[in-house]
Amino acid sequence: MEGQIIAPAAVLVLWTLFLLVWMTGKRMNAPGEKVDMSKVPAGIRGSDMEATLPKPTVWMAHNHTHLHEQPTLFYAIVAYAAILGAVAQVDVMLAWLYVGARIAHSLWQSFVNTISIRFLLFLIGTFSLVGLAVRVLIVACA
């Protein structure tokens, strides 16, 4: 069962890398916003280009940043669960729920970005992460 909890974390890593490639492609080939890299000043960051890019491209970049924030806690708690070796099916389900909510959040933010729905997806992920963390803490303290 310990190996099964690693799979959702690996999927989230792959999703983050996929989003990085997708976002970079959108930044370089934004509709009506072809970026001539020879004219981009040295040292410019992607966030410096936000005013010139379409909103969905900027939303995707923001989401990529989000995938390096709270998910770091997810990776840690999954590692702790695997190290403890006391992973139950509910833990694996909570991990998959977290990953599903994060991917849905990414897609929603990248294409629609209605805050109320995005926040609901964020809460689903957060509550599943809290549940997983509490379960790991209980095992660690037993």
Secondary structure, 3 states (H helix, E strand, C coil): CHHHHHHHHHHHHHHHHHHHHHHHHHHHEECCEECCHHHCCCCCCHHHHHHHCCHHHHHHHHHHHHCCCCHHHHHHHHHHHHHHCCCCHHHHHHHHHHHHHHHHHHHHHHHCCCHHHHHHHHHHHHHHHHHHHHHHHHHHHC
